[in-house]
Amino acid sequence: MRDSTRRRGIRDCVADSPEMVGSEIVVIEKRD
């Protein structure tokens, strides 16, 4: 349930803070 929540949380955060999302997106792409 953490993987699904982090992926959705990042997309929702994009509209809130695109700067923090860019950093988390990189981690998710590398983890994939």
C-alpha positions in Angstrom: 0.0 0.0 0.0 3.0 2.4 0.4 4.0 2.0 -3.3 0.5 3.0 -4.5 0.2 5.8 -2.0 3.7 7.3 -2.9 2.9 7.2 -6.6 -0.4 9.0 -6.2 1.0 11.3 -3.6 3.7 12.5 -6.0 1.2 13.2 -8.8 -1.0 15.2 -6.4 2.1 17.0 -5.1 3.0 18.1 -8.6 0.3 20.8 -8.4 1.3 21.6 -4.8 5.1 21.8 -5.2 6.6 20.9 -8.6 10.1 21.4 -7.2 9.8 18.6 -4.6 8.0 16.4 -7.1 10.9 16.6 -9.6 13.2 15.2 -6.9 10.8 12.4 -5.9 10.0 11.5 -9.5 13.6 10.9 -10.2 13.8 8.4 -7.3 10.7 6.6 -8.5 12.0 6.4 -12.1 15.3 5.0 -10.8 13.5 2.5 -8.5 11.3 1.3 -11.3 
